[in-house]
Amino acid sequence: MGVETSRPEDNSGESGQIPMRLKDLTSEQSISVPCPTCGVATGKQCVLLSGGLRSEPHVDRKIHAAEAIEIQIWADRPDH
């Protein structure tokens, strides 16, 4: 997929690909999927091993959220 973490967008990928950068995710988008790391449900804040709340979602969760957004963007395209 076109998920990028910090590299600037280049033209070497698939033509018409719209990459979603992790740093561009809003807080709401980041928690729009369940967390594969700590297991919290959609819409809930990630937790630490000690049980406290994390200030940021786990990286894997952000990646899954970006992928879900990309899939939705492609599904909503009129030519698909």
Secondary structure, DSSP 8 states (H G I E B T S, - for coil): ---BSSS---SSSSTT----BGGG--HHHHTSS--TTT---TTS--B-TTS-B-SS--HHHHHHHHHHHHHHHHHH-TT-
